[in-house]
């Protein structure tokens, strides 16, 4: 019962989510974003958007690229910061990366089963290395396997300064993780897709 109420609280943030997105949209346009493959996001039903993560602005470009509400899993520190009100009202789900078994995945599963969109960064943190994509955590593929929800890979690149950036937002095709799939192999598959999107702007056929 408690988890159902928690899930409903996140879903109820849609109104303020749309307000924030509308206000931030003109700011995002100063980075001259080009969006590829947004038609790959299913119009209805649960979806996992699995994105690379190099810049603090990544969630904003993901959210402006689809009419659907994207509930991102966000580190708990953001919900404890002076901007906590923003992250709460935007419907993000706090994750305490130092504590396991806090019910975050159960909340995400329930939201997916209710047809919501979950945004997740499989790298686990911002990538500050020279590697296009860091080794991935298992959250995205595990959620997809347990709920039967499709994953839509997303790679964002080119975020720099306003008016001089040429941001690329590239969505891959949705795909499912089979119930009996090996998660190590699925994680490498997702990493390969993210790498292709990041480097080439598209997946290999």
C-alpha positions as CSV (number, residue, x, y, z in Angstrom):
1,X,0.0,0.0,0.0
2,X,2.8,2.4,0.9
3,X,4.7,1.8,-2.3
4,X,1.5,2.3,-4.3
5,X,1.0,5.7,-2.7
6,X,4.6,6.6,-3.4
7,X,4.2,5.7,-7.1
8,X,1.0,7.7,-7.3
9,X,2.8,10.7,-5.8
10,X,5.4,10.6,-8.6
11,X,2.7,10.3,-11.2
12,X,0.8,13.2,-9.8
13,X,3.8,15.5,-10.6
14,X,2.9,15.6,-14.3
15,X,1.4,19.1,-14.1
16,X,4.5,20.7,-12.6
17,X,6.7,18.6,-14.9
18,X,5.1,20.1,-17.9
19,X,5.4,23.7,-16.5
20,X,9.1,23.2,-15.8
21,X,9.7,21.7,-19.2
22,X,8.0,24.6,-20.9
23,X,10.0,27.1,-19.0
24,X,13.3,25.4,-19.7
25,X,12.6,24.7,-23.4
26,X,13.9,28.2,-24.7
27,X,17.1,27.7,-22.7
28,X,17.6,24.3,-24.2
29,X,17.2,25.8,-27.7
30,X,20.3,28.0,-27.1
31,X,22.4,24.8,-27.3
32,X,21.1,24.2,-30.9
33,X,20.0,20.6,-30.2
34,X,19.2,18.2,-33.1
35,X,17.0,15.2,-32.1
36,X,17.3,11.9,-34.0
37,X,15.0,8.9,-33.6
38,X,12.4,10.4,-31.2
39,X,9.8,8.3,-33.1
40,X,11.4,5.3,-31.4
41,X,9.8,6.2,-28.1
42,X,6.5,4.2,-27.8
43,X,3.6,6.6,-27.5
44,X,2.0,4.5,-24.7
45,X,3.0,1.9,-22.2
46,X,6.0,1.5,-19.9
47,X,9.4,2.4,-21.3
48,X,12.9,2.5,-20.0
49,X,15.1,5.3,-21.5
50,X,18.7,4.2,-20.8
51,X,21.0,7.1,-21.4
52,X,24.6,7.9,-21.3
53,X,25.6,10.6,-18.9
54,X,28.4,13.2,-19.4
55,X,26.7,16.5,-18.5
56,X,24.4,17.8,-15.8
57,X,22.1,19.0,-18.5
58,X,21.5,15.5,-20.0
59,X,18.0,15.0,-18.3
60,X,16.8,18.3,-19.7
61,X,17.6,17.3,-23.3
62,X,16.0,13.9,-22.8
63,X,12.8,15.4,-21.4
64,X,12.4,18.1,-24.1
65,X,12.7,15.4,-26.8
66,X,9.4,13.6,-26.0
67,X,5.9,14.7,-25.0
68,X,5.9,11.9,-22.5
69,X,6.8,12.4,-18.9
70,X,10.2,10.9,-18.0
71,X,10.8,10.1,-14.4
72,X,14.5,10.0,-14.0
73,X,16.3,8.1,-11.2
74,X,18.4,10.8,-9.6
75,X,21.1,10.6,-6.9
76,X,19.7,11.3,-3.4
77,X,22.1,14.2,-2.9
78,X,20.1,16.2,-5.4
79,X,17.0,15.7,-3.3
80,X,18.9,17.0,-0.3
81,X,20.3,20.0,-2.0
82,X,18.9,23.6,-2.1
83,X,17.2,22.7,-5.4
84,X,15.4,19.7,-3.8
85,X,12.1,21.3,-4.5
86,X,12.8,21.3,-8.2
87,X,13.7,17.6,-8.4
88,X,10.7,16.6,-6.2
89,X,8.3,18.7,-8.4
90,X,9.8,17.3,-11.6
91,X,9.0,13.7,-10.4
92,X,12.5,12.4,-10.2
93,X,13.0,9.3,-8.0
94,X,15.8,9.6,-5.4
95,X,18.5,6.9,-5.3
96,X,20.8,6.4,-2.4
97,X,23.8,4.9,-4.2
98,X,25.4,3.9,-0.9
99,X,22.4,1.8,0.3
100,X,20.9,-1.3,-1.3
101,X,17.4,-2.6,-0.9
102,X,15.7,0.8,-0.4
103,X,12.7,0.0,-2.6
104,X,13.8,2.3,-5.5
105,X,13.7,-0.6,-8.0
106,X,10.3,-1.8,-6.7
107,X,9.0,1.8,-7.2
108,X,10.4,1.9,-10.7
109,X,8.9,-1.5,-11.5
110,X,5.5,-0.4,-10.4
111,X,5.6,2.7,-12.4
112,X,6.6,0.8,-15.5
113,X,3.7,-1.6,-15.0
114,X,1.4,1.5,-14.8
115,X,2.7,2.6,-18.2
116,X,5.1,5.3,-17.1
117,X,8.5,6.2,-18.6
118,X,11.6,5.7,-16.4
119,X,14.9,7.4,-17.2
120,X,18.0,5.7,-16.0
121,X,21.8,6.2,-16.3
122,X,23.2,2.7,-16.6
123,X,26.8,4.0,-16.1
124,X,25.8,4.9,-12.6
125,X,27.4,8.3,-12.5
126,X,28.6,11.0,-14.9
127,X,31.3,9.8,-17.3
128,X,34.4,11.9,-17.0
129,X,36.7,9.5,-18.8
130,X,37.9,9.2,-22.3
131,X,35.8,6.1,-22.9
132,X,32.6,6.8,-24.9
133,X,30.6,4.7,-22.5
134,X,31.7,3.3,-19.1
135,X,30.9,-0.2,-18.0
136,X,27.2,-0.4,-17.1
137,X,25.3,-1.3,-13.9
138,X,22.5,-3.8,-14.2
139,X,19.5,-1.7,-13.3
140,X,18.2,-1.0,-16.8
141,X,18.4,-4.5,-18.1
142,X,17.2,-6.0,-14.9
143,X,14.1,-3.7,-14.9
144,X,13.4,-4.6,-18.5
145,X,13.7,-8.3,-17.8
146,X,11.4,-8.3,-14.8
147,X,8.7,-6.1,-16.2
148,X,8.8,-7.0,-19.9
149,X,9.3,-3.3,-20.7
150,X,11.2,-2.2,-23.8
151,X,14.5,-0.3,-23.4
152,X,15.1,2.7,-25.7
153,X,18.9,3.6,-25.7
154,X,19.7,7.3,-25.7
155,X,23.1,9.0,-26.4
156,X,23.6,12.7,-25.9
157,X,26.7,14.5,-27.1
158,X,28.0,18.0,-27.9
159,X,26.9,19.9,-24.8
160,X,29.1,22.9,-24.4
161,X,28.3,26.6,-24.1
162,X,25.0,28.3,-25.2
163,X,24.8,29.4,-28.8
164,X,28.1,27.6,-29.7
165,X,27.1,24.0,-28.9
166,X,25.7,21.6,-31.4
167,X,24.0,19.0,-29.2
168,X,23.0,15.7,-30.6
169,X,20.2,13.7,-28.9
170,X,20.0,10.2,-30.5
171,X,17.4,7.7,-29.6
172,X,17.9,4.0,-30.6
173,X,15.2,1.5,-31.5
174,X,13.2,0.0,-28.6
175,X,14.0,-3.6,-27.8
176,X,13.1,-6.2,-25.1
177,X,15.2,-8.3,-22.7
178,X,14.0,-11.9,-22.7
179,X,13.0,-13.5,-19.4
180,X,15.8,-16.1,-19.8
181,X,18.4,-13.8,-21.1
182,X,21.9,-13.6,-19.6
183,X,22.2,-10.1,-18.0
184,X,26.0,-9.9,-18.6
185,X,25.4,-10.3,-22.3
186,X,22.4,-7.9,-22.2
187,X,24.5,-5.3,-20.5
188,X,27.2,-5.5,-23.1
189,X,24.5,-5.3,-25.8
190,X,23.2,-2.1,-24.3
191,X,26.7,-0.7,-23.9
192,X,27.4,-1.4,-27.6
193,X,24.1,0.3,-28.7
194,X,24.9,3.4,-26.6
195,X,28.5,3.5,-28.0
196,X,27.2,3.3,-31.6
197,X,24.7,6.1,-30.9
198,X,27.2,8.3,-29.2
199,X,29.9,7.9,-31.8
200,X,27.9,7.5,-35.0
201,X,24.4,8.9,-34.2
202,X,22.8,5.6,-35.2
203,X,22.9,1.9,-34.4
204,X,24.5,-0.6,-36.7
205,X,22.0,-2.6,-38.8
